[in-house]
């Protein structure tokens, strides 16, 4: 009977060929597609009060949102001075109230017609005239018949995303609800189960027919949560199955290198370091050593905050590989970072008989060819580079260890392309962007995890403050006063647009302005994204040599050369940066035993605001998070220095796809699950998937045929990464 679900949506009541075309434009071709076009939100009768009750709530001190159902009486645009507002007068069965908009008036003024029914949701206020008012409320238009039925029965109404393609064919909220409802009532019975029955029973999940029916027409919130959880579990279960396959096929099917770890070379190397390793570095080193000695290919992720000392740990792993007669490759995302690694490593191994080479796209042809020859002849032990490392012209003699820095800048496919340059090399991936646990279980769940959760002992926590643009003259004076204490400073500006020309123009304008005013009597430098990597490196080296007191910069310094005396960073228009980017920029300072400062600049006056992290952040809705996103980012930066804490907040703010680019990482995008919310379901899904894959890697048993079918049907692109070796 499955063929009924494969029928075109045009055969549904109220659709037809013309409307079917608009559905096809948004990816809905079949009746089955429509059944899985889930509501984006719901309006629940139990949350609705009347206008009299809303006013009483306010008098009693209630500060939350309410929902009122009412009819439009009139609307008008009111001018006050040079500004204007749009006001809609409404009434329900107990009285009158008003809605006002101060922005987007052109859009809203054509929305509300007298007599139309609306559900209005927002925080109410009482005006000085005693009127009940909602500013910029959420609103849902209701059909009058639907509104009466809704009020009488207390029904939960689903709301679906209504793209412009559907609106163009006169499909509104009510007509879309009716089309979907007809499809669910008449066709959901033909759905075939997509999870094995034993998993449904063990996890106490709804079957697929009940889950689809409930999600479109929930009887109550409890039933809705149960239906949503079914699809969240299913999505995470199949993702974790892919992760388990990738991990176990790599570990089981491939013979790795059994490195012998000699203590003397490592002790000698450590004795030459100008610092002692932290306990966290030693613990991670022990985990890496066990992997390298095991004879199974290492597949490990090394997480550590900016400046925690990951590179030294990675270098010791490279020394072990070289001591066993193998080559080690370190891949970095940018030429300036690759060059920094190359120089640091060259300095640290200068007392040994090992040789390091640099391979990047910007090299002269003769220099590049010389490096390629040395790599092929194994005259080079440690090779540092960018994407150039996995080009066809690169021929390693005996590649035994692959290290990837800033892993989230590369995809799974790129990781494997570099691995294929050797025969089952050990792999260590590093990231200075801390990853929330839930994200590491999905995007990087095939990797064993090591964390450096301790900073070097001489590091003092960076003081982070938020200031308005009006404070800039005082901040510039603070920067100048600190020069006598040996301080250097970064002054960072965001990109005006994704345009190299505009970036250059903006950087130059700020540089010239500051040079002729506040910083006319100090040494000023400038760096921006349009420079070639050699120019960038030259500027940074001059800065490190104290030829500049202050460096004007765009975000090109986000990942860059360490400058120990750079202990002040001013980030202009800080609201325009993401949380992880702000944390990375802050990591450019505080690399010494001096107190460092990160000053975030707002283009609006800064008021003292109550912290959003005390109680309510965990319980904020997506709409509230969107509303307070900038405030959340700024408060997070000033309240927390831990990259791991900030990563958890960033996950809730942006979602996993935006943080780590699930497309480029080889993982599917999440449709139902929210990793910030569904961590408990994720843990269960992972446990269940890993148990099955450990026993039956290729899903050959009859009990696992349904899982195999689903993976082939929906995850073919990702499956190719699960058996690469």
C-alpha positions as CSV (number, residue, x, y, z in Angstrom):
1,X,0.0,0.0,0.0
2,X,3.1,2.3,0.2
3,X,2.4,3.4,-3.4
4,X,-0.6,5.5,-2.1
5,X,1.9,7.6,-0.2
6,X,4.0,8.1,-3.3
7,X,1.1,9.7,-5.1
8,X,1.4,13.3,-6.1
9,X,-0.1,15.9,-3.7
10,X,-2.2,17.1,-6.6
11,X,-4.7,14.3,-5.9
12,X,-5.5,15.6,-2.4
13,X,-8.7,17.5,-1.7
14,X,-8.3,21.3,-2.4
15,X,-4.9,20.9,-4.1
16,X,-4.9,20.1,-7.8
17,X,-2.2,20.5,-10.5
18,X,-1.6,24.2,-10.1
19,X,-1.3,24.2,-6.3
20,X,0.8,21.0,-6.6
21,X,3.4,23.0,-8.5
22,X,3.8,25.4,-5.6
23,X,4.2,22.5,-3.1
24,X,6.9,21.0,-5.4
25,X,8.8,24.3,-5.2
26,X,9.2,23.8,-1.4
27,X,10.2,20.2,-1.7
28,X,6.7,18.6,-1.2
29,X,6.1,16.3,-4.1
30,X,4.2,13.3,-2.6
31,X,1.5,12.7,0.0
32,X,4.2,11.2,2.2
33,X,6.3,14.4,2.0
34,X,3.2,16.3,3.2
35,X,2.7,14.0,6.2
36,X,6.2,14.9,7.3
37,X,5.7,18.6,6.9
38,X,5.4,19.2,10.6
39,X,4.0,22.2,12.4
40,X,6.5,24.8,13.5
41,X,4.4,25.9,16.5
42,X,1.1,25.4,18.2
43,X,-1.6,27.6,19.9
44,X,-2.9,26.0,23.0
45,X,-6.3,26.9,24.4
46,X,-5.0,26.4,28.0
47,X,-2.6,29.4,27.7
48,X,-5.3,31.8,26.6
49,X,-6.9,34.4,28.9
50,X,-9.2,37.4,28.3
51,X,-8.2,41.0,28.4
52,X,-9.7,41.6,31.9
53,X,-7.6,38.7,33.3
54,X,-4.5,40.0,31.6
55,X,-4.9,43.4,33.3
56,X,-5.4,41.7,36.6
57,X,-2.3,39.6,36.1
58,X,-0.3,42.9,35.6
59,X,-1.7,44.4,38.8
60,X,-0.7,41.2,40.6
61,X,2.9,41.7,39.4
62,X,3.0,39.0,36.6
63,X,5.9,39.7,34.2
64,X,5.5,36.9,31.6
65,X,3.8,36.6,28.2
66,X,0.1,35.9,27.7
67,X,-2.1,35.0,24.8
68,X,-5.4,36.7,24.0
69,X,-7.9,35.9,21.3
70,X,-9.8,38.8,19.8
71,X,-11.2,40.7,16.8
72,X,-9.7,43.7,15.0
73,X,-11.8,46.9,15.5
74,X,-9.6,49.4,13.8
75,X,-6.0,50.3,12.9
76,X,-4.1,53.6,12.3
77,X,-0.6,55.0,11.8
78,X,0.1,57.6,14.4
79,X,2.9,60.2,14.0
80,X,4.7,61.7,17.0
81,X,7.5,64.2,16.0
82,X,9.6,62.7,13.2
83,X,8.6,59.2,14.3
84,X,5.5,57.1,13.9
85,X,3.8,54.0,15.3
86,X,1.2,51.6,14.0
87,X,-1.7,50.8,16.4
88,X,-4.4,48.1,16.1
89,X,-7.4,48.3,18.4
90,X,-8.9,44.9,19.3
91,X,-11.6,43.5,21.5
92,X,-12.5,40.2,23.0
93,X,-15.5,39.0,25.0
94,X,-14.5,41.0,28.1
95,X,-13.1,44.3,26.7
96,X,-10.7,46.2,24.5
97,X,-6.9,46.2,24.1
98,X,-4.4,47.5,21.6
99,X,-1.3,46.3,19.8
100,X,1.5,48.7,18.7
101,X,4.5,48.4,16.4
102,X,7.3,51.0,16.2
103,X,9.2,49.3,13.4
104,X,8.2,47.4,10.2
105,X,5.1,49.6,10.0
106,X,4.9,49.3,6.2
107,X,4.7,45.5,6.6
108,X,2.2,45.4,9.4
109,X,-0.3,48.1,8.4
110,X,-1.8,45.9,5.6
111,X,-2.1,42.8,7.8
112,X,-5.0,43.7,10.1
113,X,-8.5,44.2,8.6
114,X,-11.6,45.1,10.8
115,X,-13.5,41.9,11.8
116,X,-10.5,39.6,11.4
117,X,-9.8,37.2,14.3
118,X,-6.3,37.0,15.8
119,X,-4.5,35.3,18.6
120,X,-2.0,37.8,20.1
121,X,0.9,36.7,22.3
122,X,3.3,39.0,24.2
123,X,4.1,40.6,27.5
124,X,1.2,43.0,28.4
125,X,1.6,46.5,29.8
126,X,-0.8,49.2,31.1
127,X,-0.4,52.6,29.4
128,X,-0.6,55.8,31.4
129,X,-4.2,56.0,30.3
130,X,-5.0,52.6,31.7
131,X,-5.2,50.8,28.4
132,X,-4.0,47.2,28.0
133,X,-1.3,47.2,25.4
134,X,1.0,44.7,23.6
135,X,4.2,46.0,21.9
136,X,5.4,44.1,18.8
137,X,3.4,40.9,19.7
138,X,3.5,37.5,18.0
139,X,0.2,37.0,16.2
140,X,-1.7,34.3,14.4
141,X,-4.7,34.9,12.2
142,X,-7.6,32.6,12.7
143,X,-10.7,31.9,10.6
144,X,-13.8,33.1,12.5
145,X,-15.3,29.5,12.4
146,X,-12.1,28.1,13.6
147,X,-11.9,30.7,16.3
148,X,-15.3,29.8,17.6
149,X,-14.5,26.1,17.5
150,X,-11.2,26.7,19.2
151,X,-12.7,28.7,22.0
152,X,-15.5,26.2,22.6
153,X,-13.4,23.0,22.4
154,X,-10.0,24.1,23.7
155,X,-8.3,22.5,20.7
156,X,-4.6,22.9,20.1
157,X,-4.1,24.5,16.7
158,X,-1.0,23.7,14.6
159,X,0.7,26.4,12.6
160,X,2.9,25.4,9.6
161,X,5.6,27.4,7.9
162,X,3.8,29.2,5.0
163,X,6.4,30.1,2.3
164,X,5.7,32.7,-0.4
165,X,5.3,29.9,-3.0
166,X,2.1,28.7,-1.2
167,X,0.8,32.2,-0.5
168,X,1.1,32.9,-4.3
169,X,-1.6,30.2,-4.9
170,X,-3.9,31.6,-2.1
171,X,-3.0,29.0,0.4
172,X,-3.2,30.5,3.8
173,X,-2.9,29.2,7.4
174,X,-6.4,27.7,7.5
175,X,-6.4,26.2,4.0
176,X,-2.9,24.6,4.6
177,X,-4.2,23.1,7.9
178,X,-7.2,21.7,6.1
179,X,-5.0,20.1,3.3
180,X,-2.6,18.6,5.8
181,X,-5.4,17.4,8.1
182,X,-7.1,15.6,5.2
183,X,-3.8,13.9,4.2
184,X,-3.2,12.8,7.8
185,X,-6.7,11.4,8.3
186,X,-6.8,9.5,5.0
187,X,-3.2,8.4,4.4
188,X,-1.2,8.1,7.7
189,X,-2.5,4.6,8.1
190,X,-0.3,3.5,5.2
191,X,2.9,4.6,6.7
192,X,5.5,1.9,7.3
193,X,7.6,1.7,10.4
194,X,11.1,3.1,10.2
195,X,12.5,1.8,13.5
196,X,12.8,-1.9,14.5
197,X,10.0,-3.0,16.8
198,X,12.5,-4.1,19.6
199,X,13.9,-0.5,19.7
200,X,10.4,1.0,19.9
201,X,9.5,-1.3,22.8
202,X,12.8,-0.9,24.7
203,X,12.7,2.9,24.3
204,X,8.9,3.2,25.0
205,X,8.4,5.1,21.7
206,X,5.2,5.8,19.8
207,X,4.8,3.9,16.6
208,X,5.2,6.0,13.4
209,X,1.4,6.2,12.6
210,X,0.5,7.4,16.1
211,X,3.5,9.8,16.2
212,X,2.6,11.4,12.9
213,X,-1.1,11.8,13.9
214,X,-0.2,13.3,17.2
215,X,2.3,15.8,15.9
216,X,-0.3,17.2,13.5
217,X,-3.2,17.1,16.0
218,X,-2.0,16.8,19.6
219,X,-4.6,16.2,22.3
220,X,-2.4,17.8,24.9
221,X,1.2,18.9,25.5
222,X,2.2,15.6,27.0
223,X,1.2,13.7,23.9
224,X,2.9,16.3,21.7
225,X,6.2,15.9,23.6
226,X,5.9,12.1,23.3
227,X,5.4,12.4,19.5
228,X,8.3,14.8,19.0
229,X,10.6,12.6,21.1
230,X,9.9,9.7,18.8
231,X,11.3,11.6,15.8
232,X,14.2,13.1,17.8
233,X,15.2,9.7,18.9
234,X,14.9,8.2,15.4
235,X,17.0,11.0,13.8
236,X,19.7,10.8,16.5
237,X,19.7,7.0,16.4
238,X,20.5,6.9,12.6
239,X,23.1,9.6,13.0
240,X,24.8,7.7,15.8
241,X,24.7,4.5,13.7
242,X,26.7,6.3,11.1
243,X,29.1,7.6,13.7
244,X,29.5,4.0,15.2
245,X,30.1,2.6,11.7
246,X,32.8,5.1,11.0
247,X,34.5,4.5,14.3
248,X,34.3,0.7,14.3
249,X,35.2,0.1,10.7
250,X,38.3,2.3,11.2
251,X,39.3,0.4,14.4
252,X,38.3,-3.1,13.4
253,X,39.2,-3.4,9.7
254,X,42.4,-1.5,9.6
255,X,45.7,-2.5,11.0
256,X,47.6,0.4,12.4
257,X,51.2,1.2,13.3
258,X,52.6,-0.2,16.5
259,X,54.9,2.6,17.6
260,X,57.5,2.0,20.2
261,X,57.8,4.9,22.7
262,X,61.3,5.5,23.9
263,X,61.4,7.5,27.1
264,X,64.9,9.2,26.7
265,X,64.2,11.3,23.6
266,X,60.9,12.6,25.2
267,X,62.7,13.4,28.5
268,X,65.5,15.2,26.7
269,X,62.9,17.2,24.7
270,X,60.9,18.2,27.8
271,X,64.1,19.2,29.6
272,X,64.8,21.8,26.9
273,X,61.4,23.4,27.1
274,X,61.3,26.8,28.9
275,X,58.2,25.7,30.9
276,X,56.8,22.6,32.6
277,X,53.8,20.7,31.1
278,X,50.5,21.0,33.1
279,X,48.9,18.0,34.7
280,X,46.2,18.2,31.9
281,X,48.9,18.1,29.2
282,X,50.6,15.1,30.8
283,X,47.3,13.2,31.1
284,X,46.4,13.8,27.4
285,X,50.0,12.8,26.4
286,X,49.5,9.5,28.3
287,X,46.2,8.9,26.3
288,X,47.9,9.6,23.0
289,X,50.9,7.4,23.9
290,X,48.6,4.4,24.7
291,X,46.9,4.9,21.3
292,X,50.2,5.0,19.4
293,X,51.5,1.9,21.2
294,X,48.3,-0.1,20.6
295,X,48.8,-1.2,17.0
296,X,45.3,0.1,16.2
297,X,45.1,3.3,14.3
298,X,44.7,6.3,16.6
299,X,41.6,8.4,15.9
300,X,41.6,11.0,18.6
301,X,40.4,14.6,19.1
302,X,42.4,17.0,21.3
303,X,40.3,19.8,22.7
304,X,41.8,22.7,24.6
305,X,41.0,26.4,25.1
306,X,43.1,29.0,23.3
307,X,46.6,29.0,24.8
308,X,46.2,25.7,26.7
309,X,49.2,24.1,25.0
310,X,47.9,21.7,22.5
311,X,50.7,22.2,20.0
312,X,53.4,21.0,22.4
313,X,51.5,17.8,23.0
314,X,51.0,17.3,19.3
315,X,54.7,17.9,18.7
316,X,55.7,15.2,21.2
317,X,53.4,12.8,19.3
318,X,55.3,13.8,16.1
319,X,58.6,13.1,17.8
320,X,57.4,9.6,18.7
321,X,56.5,9.0,15.0
322,X,59.8,10.4,13.8
323,X,61.8,8.3,16.3
324,X,60.1,5.2,14.8
325,X,61.2,6.2,11.2
326,X,57.8,7.7,10.2
327,X,56.9,11.1,8.9
328,X,54.3,13.3,10.6
329,X,52.1,15.9,8.9
330,X,50.4,18.9,10.6
331,X,47.6,20.6,8.6
332,X,46.4,24.1,9.5
333,X,43.5,26.1,8.0
334,X,45.5,29.2,7.0
335,X,48.9,30.0,5.6
336,X,49.8,32.4,8.5
337,X,48.9,29.7,11.1
338,X,50.8,27.0,9.2
339,X,53.8,29.3,9.0
340,X,53.5,30.0,12.8
341,X,53.4,26.3,13.6
342,X,56.4,25.6,11.3
343,X,58.5,28.3,12.9
344,X,57.6,27.2,16.5
345,X,58.3,23.6,15.7
346,X,61.6,24.4,14.0
347,X,62.7,26.3,17.1
348,X,61.6,23.5,19.5
349,X,63.4,20.7,17.5
350,X,66.5,22.8,16.7
351,X,68.6,20.7,19.2
352,X,67.5,17.4,17.5
353,X,68.6,15.9,14.2
354,X,65.0,16.2,12.9
355,X,63.9,18.4,10.0
356,X,60.7,20.3,9.4
357,X,59.3,21.5,6.1
358,X,56.5,23.9,5.2
359,X,54.1,23.3,2.3
360,X,51.6,26.1,1.5
361,X,50.0,27.4,-1.7
362,X,51.7,30.8,-1.5
363,X,55.2,29.5,-1.9
364,X,57.5,30.1,-4.9
365,X,57.5,27.3,-7.4
366,X,61.1,26.4,-6.8
367,X,60.8,26.4,-3.0
368,X,57.7,24.2,-3.2
369,X,59.4,21.7,-5.6
370,X,62.4,21.5,-3.2
371,X,60.0,20.7,-0.3
372,X,58.1,18.1,-2.4
373,X,61.4,16.3,-3.2
374,X,62.5,16.3,0.4
375,X,59.1,14.9,1.5
376,X,59.2,12.2,-1.1
377,X,62.8,11.2,-0.2
378,X,62.0,11.3,3.5
379,X,64.6,14.0,4.1
380,X,61.8,15.7,6.0
381,X,60.4,14.3,9.2
382,X,57.7,16.8,10.1
383,X,55.7,18.5,7.3
384,X,53.5,21.5,8.2
385,X,51.1,22.9,5.7
386,X,47.6,23.9,4.6
387,X,45.2,22.1,2.1
388,X,48.3,21.9,-0.1
389,X,49.3,18.8,1.9
390,X,46.7,16.5,0.3
391,X,47.2,17.7,-3.3
392,X,48.1,15.0,-5.9
393,X,51.7,16.3,-6.2
394,X,52.5,15.5,-2.6
395,X,54.0,12.1,-2.2
396,X,54.9,11.1,1.4
397,X,57.5,8.4,1.8
398,X,56.3,6.9,5.1
399,X,53.4,8.9,6.6
400,X,52.7,7.6,10.1
401,X,50.9,10.5,11.9
402,X,48.4,13.0,10.7
403,X,47.5,16.0,12.9
404,X,44.8,18.4,11.9
405,X,44.6,21.8,13.6
406,X,41.3,23.7,13.9
407,X,39.5,20.6,12.8
408,X,36.1,22.4,12.3
409,X,37.6,24.3,9.4
410,X,38.0,21.0,7.5
411,X,35.5,18.3,6.5
412,X,35.6,14.6,7.0
413,X,36.4,14.1,3.4
414,X,39.5,16.4,3.7
415,X,40.6,14.5,6.7
416,X,40.4,11.2,4.8
417,X,42.2,12.6,1.8
418,X,45.2,13.4,3.9
419,X,45.0,10.0,5.7
420,X,45.2,8.2,2.3
421,X,48.6,9.7,1.8
422,X,49.9,7.1,4.2
423,X,49.1,3.5,5.1
424,X,46.7,3.6,8.1
425,X,48.4,6.6,9.8
426,X,47.5,7.6,13.4
427,X,45.2,10.7,13.4
428,X,45.0,13.4,15.9
429,X,42.7,16.4,15.3
430,X,42.9,19.5,17.4
431,X,40.5,22.3,18.1
432,X,40.8,25.5,20.2
433,X,37.0,25.9,19.8
434,X,35.6,24.0,22.7
435,X,32.9,21.6,21.7
436,X,29.8,20.9,23.8
437,X,29.5,17.2,24.8
438,X,26.4,16.6,22.7
439,X,28.1,18.0,19.6
440,X,31.3,15.9,20.1
441,X,29.0,12.8,20.4
442,X,27.5,13.5,16.9
443,X,29.8,15.5,14.6
444,X,33.0,14.0,16.1
445,X,31.6,10.9,17.7
446,X,34.0,8.6,15.8
447,X,36.9,10.2,17.6
448,X,38.2,9.4,21.0
449,X,38.3,12.5,23.1
450,X,41.1,14.2,25.1
451,X,40.6,17.5,26.8
452,X,43.2,19.9,28.1
453,X,41.1,21.7,30.7
454,X,43.9,23.5,32.5
455,X,45.7,26.7,31.5
456,X,49.5,27.3,32.2
457,X,50.0,28.3,35.8
458,X,51.2,31.8,35.1
459,X,48.1,32.8,33.2
460,X,45.8,35.4,34.9
461,X,42.1,35.3,33.8
462,X,41.4,38.1,31.2
463,X,39.1,40.9,32.5
464,X,36.3,41.4,29.9
465,X,34.1,44.5,30.0
466,X,31.3,46.0,27.8
467,X,31.5,49.7,27.1
468,X,29.6,52.2,24.8
469,X,31.2,54.1,22.0
470,X,31.1,57.2,24.2
471,X,33.8,55.6,26.3
472,X,36.3,55.2,23.4
473,X,38.4,58.3,24.2
474,X,39.0,57.0,27.8
475,X,39.8,53.6,26.4
476,X,42.3,55.0,24.0
477,X,43.9,56.9,26.9
478,X,44.0,53.6,28.9
479,X,45.8,51.9,26.0
480,X,48.4,54.8,25.9
481,X,48.9,54.8,29.7
482,X,49.6,51.0,29.6
483,X,52.4,51.3,27.0
484,X,54.8,52.4,29.7
485,X,54.0,49.0,31.4
486,X,55.1,47.2,28.3
487,X,51.6,46.6,27.0
488,X,50.6,46.3,23.3
489,X,47.1,46.4,22.0
490,X,44.8,45.2,19.2
491,X,41.9,47.4,18.0
492,X,39.6,45.2,16.0
493,X,36.9,46.2,13.5
494,X,34.3,43.8,12.0
495,X,33.8,43.3,8.3
496,X,31.5,45.9,6.9
497,X,30.2,43.3,4.4
498,X,31.6,40.1,2.9
499,X,33.7,42.2,0.6
500,X,37.5,42.4,0.5
501,X,37.4,45.9,-1.0
502,X,35.1,47.3,1.7
503,X,37.2,45.5,4.4
504,X,40.3,47.3,3.1
505,X,38.6,50.7,2.9
506,X,37.1,50.4,6.4
507,X,40.5,49.3,8.0
508,X,42.3,52.1,6.2
509,X,39.7,54.7,7.3
510,X,39.9,53.7,11.0
511,X,43.7,53.5,10.8
512,X,44.1,57.0,9.3
513,X,41.5,58.5,11.7
514,X,43.2,57.1,14.8
515,X,46.7,58.0,13.5
516,X,45.7,61.6,13.1
517,X,43.8,61.9,16.5
518,X,44.1,59.7,19.6
519,X,47.1,57.6,18.5
520,X,49.1,60.4,16.8
521,X,52.0,60.1,19.3
522,X,52.4,56.3,19.3
523,X,53.6,53.6,16.9
524,X,50.6,52.4,15.0
525,X,50.3,49.4,12.6
526,X,47.5,47.9,10.4
527,X,46.7,44.4,9.2
528,X,43.7,43.2,7.1
529,X,42.4,40.3,5.0
530,X,43.4,41.6,1.6
531,X,47.1,41.3,2.5
532,X,49.1,38.3,1.2
533,X,50.1,35.9,4.0
534,X,53.8,37.1,3.8
535,X,52.6,40.7,4.3
536,X,50.4,39.6,7.3
537,X,53.3,37.6,8.8
538,X,55.7,40.6,8.3
539,X,53.3,42.9,10.2
540,X,52.7,40.4,13.0
541,X,56.5,39.8,13.4
542,X,57.0,43.6,13.5
543,X,54.3,43.8,16.2
544,X,55.9,41.0,18.1
545,X,59.3,42.9,17.9
546,X,57.5,45.9,19.4
547,X,57.8,48.1,16.3
548,X,54.1,48.9,16.9
549,X,52.3,49.8,20.1
550,X,48.8,49.3,18.7
551,X,47.7,47.1,15.8
552,X,44.5,48.1,13.9
553,X,43.0,44.9,12.6
554,X,40.1,43.1,11.1
555,X,39.3,39.5,12.2
556,X,42.4,38.3,10.3
557,X,44.0,38.0,13.8
558,X,41.4,35.5,15.0
559,X,43.9,32.7,14.5
560,X,47.4,34.1,14.5
561,X,50.9,34.5,15.9
562,X,51.2,34.7,19.7
563,X,52.3,38.1,20.9
564,X,53.1,37.8,24.7
565,X,53.0,41.6,25.3
566,X,49.6,42.1,23.5
567,X,47.4,42.3,26.6
568,X,44.6,44.6,25.5
569,X,42.1,43.9,22.8
570,X,39.3,46.4,21.9
571,X,36.6,44.8,19.8
572,X,34.4,47.4,18.0
573,X,30.8,46.7,17.2
574,X,31.1,43.6,19.3
575,X,27.4,42.8,18.8
576,X,28.2,41.9,15.2
577,X,30.5,39.0,16.1
578,X,29.4,35.5,17.1
579,X,30.2,34.2,20.5
580,X,32.9,31.7,19.5
581,X,34.6,34.3,17.3
582,X,34.6,36.8,20.2
583,X,36.2,34.1,22.4
584,X,38.8,33.3,19.7
585,X,39.6,37.1,19.4
586,X,39.9,37.4,23.2
587,X,42.4,34.5,23.1
588,X,44.8,36.7,21.2
589,X,45.7,38.4,24.5
590,X,46.6,37.1,27.9
591,X,49.6,35.0,26.8
592,X,51.9,36.2,29.6
593,X,51.9,36.7,33.3
594,X,50.4,40.2,33.0
595,X,46.8,41.2,33.6
596,X,45.0,41.2,30.2
597,X,41.9,43.1,29.1
598,X,39.2,42.5,26.5
599,X,37.0,45.5,25.9
600,X,33.8,45.0,23.9
601,X,32.4,48.1,22.3
602,X,28.7,48.6,21.7
603,X,27.3,51.3,19.3
604,X,24.5,51.8,21.8
605,X,24.7,53.2,25.3
606,X,25.5,50.4,27.8
607,X,23.0,50.0,30.7
608,X,23.4,47.8,33.7
609,X,21.1,44.8,33.0
610,X,20.1,41.8,35.1
611,X,22.0,38.7,34.1
612,X,20.1,36.3,31.8
613,X,22.1,33.4,33.2
614,X,20.9,33.4,36.8
615,X,17.7,31.4,36.2
616,X,16.0,32.0,32.9
617,X,18.4,31.3,30.1
618,X,17.9,27.6,30.2
619,X,14.2,28.0,29.9
620,X,14.0,30.6,27.2
621,X,12.0,29.9,24.0
622,X,13.6,30.2,20.6
623,X,11.7,33.5,20.1
624,X,13.1,34.9,23.4
625,X,16.6,33.8,22.6
626,X,16.3,35.5,19.2
627,X,15.1,38.6,20.9
628,X,17.9,38.8,23.4
629,X,20.7,37.2,21.4
630,X,23.0,40.2,21.4
631,X,22.5,40.7,25.1
632,X,23.2,37.0,25.8
633,X,26.4,37.1,23.9
634,X,27.7,40.2,25.6
635,X,26.8,38.9,29.1
636,X,28.3,35.5,28.4
637,X,31.6,37.1,27.4
638,X,31.7,39.3,30.5
639,X,30.6,36.6,32.9
640,X,32.5,33.5,31.6
641,X,36.1,32.9,30.6
642,X,35.7,29.1,30.1
643,X,35.5,28.3,26.4
644,X,33.5,25.2,27.2
645,X,30.8,27.1,29.0
646,X,30.6,29.6,26.2
647,X,30.4,26.7,23.7
648,X,27.3,25.4,25.5
649,X,25.7,28.8,25.3
650,X,26.7,29.2,21.6
651,X,25.1,25.9,20.8
652,X,21.8,27.0,22.2
653,X,22.1,30.4,20.4
654,X,23.0,29.1,17.0
655,X,22.5,25.4,16.7
656,X,25.2,22.8,15.7
657,X,25.0,23.4,11.9
658,X,26.0,27.1,12.3
659,X,28.8,26.4,14.7
660,X,30.6,23.5,13.0
661,X,28.9,23.4,9.5
662,X,27.4,19.9,9.5
663,X,27.4,19.9,5.7
664,X,31.2,20.3,5.5
665,X,31.8,17.9,8.4
666,X,30.1,14.9,6.6
667,X,27.1,14.9,8.9
668,X,23.5,15.4,8.0
669,X,21.7,18.5,9.1
670,X,19.3,18.0,12.1
671,X,15.7,18.3,11.2
672,X,14.0,17.4,14.5
673,X,16.6,17.2,17.2
674,X,18.1,20.1,19.2
675,X,21.4,19.2,20.7
676,X,21.2,21.9,23.3
677,X,17.8,20.5,24.5
678,X,17.9,16.8,23.7
679,X,21.1,15.6,25.4
680,X,19.3,12.8,27.3
681,X,17.7,11.4,24.2
682,X,21.0,11.6,22.4
683,X,22.8,9.6,25.1
684,X,20.1,6.8,24.8
685,X,20.2,6.9,21.0
686,X,24.0,6.7,21.0
687,X,24.0,3.8,23.4
688,X,21.4,1.9,21.4
689,X,23.2,2.5,18.0
690,X,26.7,1.6,19.3
691,X,25.5,-1.7,20.9
692,X,23.9,-2.7,17.5
693,X,26.9,-1.7,15.4
694,X,29.5,-3.3,17.7
695,X,27.7,-6.7,17.3
696,X,26.8,-6.3,13.6
697,X,29.0,-3.7,11.9
698,X,27.6,-4.3,8.4
699,X,24.0,-4.8,9.6
700,X,23.8,-8.3,8.1
701,X,21.5,-9.9,10.7
702,X,17.7,-10.1,9.8
703,X,16.8,-8.0,12.9
704,X,18.9,-5.1,11.5
705,X,17.7,-5.1,7.9
706,X,15.3,-2.2,8.5
707,X,18.1,-0.1,9.9
708,X,20.3,-0.9,6.8
709,X,17.4,0.0,4.5
710,X,16.9,3.4,6.2
711,X,20.5,4.3,6.1
712,X,20.8,3.4,2.4
713,X,17.6,5.4,1.6
714,X,18.3,8.6,3.6
715,X,22.0,8.7,4.3
716,X,23.9,7.4,1.2
717,X,26.1,10.5,1.1
718,X,27.2,10.0,4.8
719,X,27.6,6.2,4.4
720,X,30.5,6.6,2.1
721,X,32.5,8.2,5.0
722,X,31.6,5.3,7.3
723,X,33.8,2.7,5.5
724,X,36.6,4.9,4.2
725,X,40.0,3.7,5.3
